[in-house]
Amino acid sequence: MRSGGTTLAVALLGMGLCGLVLSGCAGPANTPNDPGPAEIVGKWTSCAEVAPQAGVVLPVPPGSDGPAAPTPAGTEPTIGRIDPAFVPVAAVLCGREVRPRAGGGREQVATERRADEIAALLAALRLPDQGRGRGEVACTLDLLVPPWLALLDDRGRWLRPYLPTDSCGKPRPEVRAALDGLRLTTVDTRTVGLVESSAAETAGCEQRWSDMVWVETHLGRPGRVVPGASPKAGPLRLCVYEVPPSERGGGKPAGDFVYGGPLPPQRQAKALQALATTRPAADCATPASRFAVLRSLDGGGPEWYVELDACRRFLVVASPGGTQLGQGDAALAALLGPI
């Protein structure tokens, strides 16, 4: 299977060699640092064992088969130049991608892919760094993070090579072209987590969402809702989330999708009326186990966050009005029950 030019896009955040946000023009000239020789490791096993975190770019809900624990510091092999005595015969790329699930929704999949025709890649990896320019080279703001890459020799030993950089600190064009030109064969794929369930996809809701009432009341300074001042809204979508016990009361708790969909017009009218006639929020420090999010079907306008239990407060997020906090009740929560 050919990579199709996506090798650098499916990236590992932890490699850190070229994962830099660059802006403006290149800074003063400097001499490239010699990374030294790469550490040669014993026989290759698999991405699942050697690089379980490779390509982790998306969170997965608690309770799923999420990412493995981070590799302890000091256990990753040293990244560097290829020792002339080490003769690579293959390249392995470990990463992750999101793909549709058979029953609907999307899932995150860990991948291991191998290439055996690597002459162009080896030639690119042996190039020197180009060094930083003196202001004459314009550098773009895009973020390029290289893949988790290993080179194997005919004895099964492996190392992680250094990727030579251009004058902007990004992988040299020759390296990018060589990576994109690899003819990759998929060795292994394994599902590691749910990104979006079929129910969330059908409802038009995200699988995970932050509890903004808790975030704003603990980290922000929302204003008070003025009774009778309800923003007008077109058709709304209801998305309800449940916060795992381990996250309740934390700094930025997030919930998992439970139910949702377009809110029936009569229920919407009653809910907006309740939001307009409510009293100021009471002082309360009990985290909600469930909260609702109301958003316009077309994606515009204000957003409403409603705690469905515990304090039963709500938050209106509207621009340019900022955030406003008010007090809901059991009747409002009932209007936002399953559709």
ChimeraX attribute file (.defattr): number of C-alpha atoms within 10 A of each C-alpha:
attribute: neighborCount
match mode: 1-to-1
recipient: residues
	/A:1	11
	/A:2	14
	/A:3	15
	/A:4	12
	/A:5	14
	/A:6	14
	/A:7	22
	/A:8	19
	/A:9	13
	/A:10	20
	/A:11	25
	/A:12	22
	/A:13	19
	/A:14	16
	/A:15	17
	/A:16	10
	/A:17	18
	/A:18	21
	/A:19	19
	/A:20	15
	/A:21	14
	/A:22	16
	/A:23	13
	/A:24	12
	/A:25	17
	/A:26	20
	/A:27	17
	/A:28	10
	/A:29	12
	/A:30	12
	/A:31	9
	/A:32	15
	/A:33	8
	/A:34	11
	/A:35	14
	/A:36	13
	/A:37	17
	/A:38	19
	/A:39	18
	/A:40	21
	/A:41	15
	/A:42	12
	/A:43	12
	/A:44	18
	/A:45	11
	/A:46	14
	/A:47	23
	/A:48	18
	/A:49	10
	/A:50	14
	/A:51	19
	/A:52	18
	/A:53	23
	/A:54	28
	/A:55	26
	/A:56	22
	/A:57	16
	/A:58	12
	/A:59	13
	/A:60	21
	/A:61	18
	/A:62	15
	/A:63	9
	/A:64	12
	/A:65	13
	/A:66	16
	/A:67	16
	/A:68	14
	/A:69	8
	/A:70	10
	/A:71	12
	/A:72	7
	/A:73	6
	/A:74	7
	/A:75	8
	/A:76	13
	/A:77	13
	/A:78	18
	/A:79	21
	/A:80	19
	/A:81	22
	/A:82	22
	/A:83	15
	/A:84	8
	/A:85	6
	/A:86	16
	/A:87	16
	/A:88	23
	/A:89	17
	/A:90	19
	/A:91	24
	/A:92	25
	/A:93	23
	/A:94	27
	/A:95	27
	/A:96	24
	/A:97	17
	/A:98	16
	/A:99	13
	/A:100	14
	/A:101	16
	/A:102	9
	/A:103	9
	/A:104	14
	/A:105	18
	/A:106	20
	/A:107	19
	/A:108	25
	/A:109	20
	/A:110	23
	/A:111	20
	/A:112	21
	/A:113	20
	/A:114	22
	/A:115	19
	/A:116	15
	/A:117	15
	/A:118	19
	/A:119	14
	/A:120	15
	/A:121	19
	/A:122	20
	/A:123	12
	/A:124	21
	/A:125	22
	/A:126	15
	/A:127	15
	/A:128	15
	/A:129	20
	/A:130	17
	/A:131	19
	/A:132	20
	/A:133	18
	/A:134	13
	/A:135	13
	/A:136	9
	/A:137	14
	/A:138	14
	/A:139	19
	/A:140	13
	/A:141	11
	/A:142	12
	/A:143	14
	/A:144	20
	/A:145	24
	/A:146	26
	/A:147	24
	/A:148	24
	/A:149	24
	/A:150	20
	/A:151	25
	/A:152	24
	/A:153	17
	/A:154	11
	/A:155	12
	/A:156	15
	/A:157	18
	/A:158	26
	/A:159	27
	/A:160	25
	/A:161	24
	/A:162	22
	/A:163	25
	/A:164	26
	/A:165	23
	/A:166	19
	/A:167	22
	/A:168	23
	/A:169	22
	/A:170	25
	/A:171	26
	/A:172	22
	/A:173	13
	/A:174	18
	/A:175	24
	/A:176	19
	/A:177	17
	/A:178	20
	/A:179	27
	/A:180	18
	/A:181	19
	/A:182	23
	/A:183	16
	/A:184	21
	/A:185	15
	/A:186	14
	/A:187	12
	/A:188	15
	/A:189	17
	/A:190	12
	/A:191	18
	/A:192	17
	/A:193	22
	/A:194	22
	/A:195	24
	/A:196	24
	/A:197	21
	/A:198	17
	/A:199	19
	/A:200	24
	/A:201	16
	/A:202	13
	/A:203	17
	/A:204	16
	/A:205	24
	/A:206	17
	/A:207	24
	/A:208	21
	/A:209	20
	/A:210	17
	/A:211	26
	/A:212	24
	/A:213	28
	/A:214	27
	/A:215	17
	/A:216	16
	/A:217	17
	/A:218	15
	/A:219	12
	/A:220	12
	/A:221	12
	/A:222	18
	/A:223	16
	/A:224	16
	/A:225	23
	/A:226	15
	/A:227	14
	/A:228	13
	/A:229	12
	/A:230	16
	/A:231	13
	/A:232	8
	/A:233	16
	/A:234	13
	/A:235	15
	/A:236	20
	/A:237	21
	/A:238	25
	/A:239	27
	/A:240	29
	/A:241	26
	/A:242	21
	/A:243	23
	/A:244	16
	/A:245	13
	/A:246	9
	/A:247	15
	/A:248	20
	/A:249	17
	/A:250	13
	/A:251	11
	/A:252	15
	/A:253	20
	/A:254	22
	/A:255	24
	/A:256	21
	/A:257	25
	/A:258	19
	/A:259	19
	/A:260	25
	/A:261	21
	/A:262	18
	/A:263	24
	/A:264	14
	/A:265	12
	/A:266	9
	/A:267	16
	/A:268	21
	/A:269	15
	/A:270	14
	/A:271	18
	/A:272	16
	/A:273	15
	/A:274	20
	/A:275	26
	/A:276	17
	/A:277	17
	/A:278	21
	/A:279	19
	/A:280	18
	/A:281	18
	/A:282	13
	/A:283	10
	/A:284	11
	/A:285	12
	/A:286	13
	/A:287	21
	/A:288	22
	/A:289	19
	/A:290	22
	/A:291	31
	/A:292	26
	/A:293	24
	/A:294	23
	/A:295	23
	/A:296	18
	/A:297	17
	/A:298	10
	/A:299	10
	/A:300	11
	/A:301	15
	/A:302	19
	/A:303	19
	/A:304	22
	/A:305	23
	/A:306	30
	/A:307	29
	/A:308	26
	/A:309	17
	/A:310	15
	/A:311	19
	/A:312	24
	/A:313	27
	/A:314	29
	/A:315	28
	/A:316	26
	/A:317	18
	/A:318	15
	/A:319	10
	/A:320	7
	/A:321	10
	/A:322	11
	/A:323	21
	/A:324	21
	/A:325	26
	/A:326	25
	/A:327	23
	/A:328	25
	/A:329	20
	/A:330	12
	/A:331	12
	/A:332	23
	/A:333	17
	/A:334	12
	/A:335	18
	/A:336	23
	/A:337	15
	/A:338	13
	/A:339	12
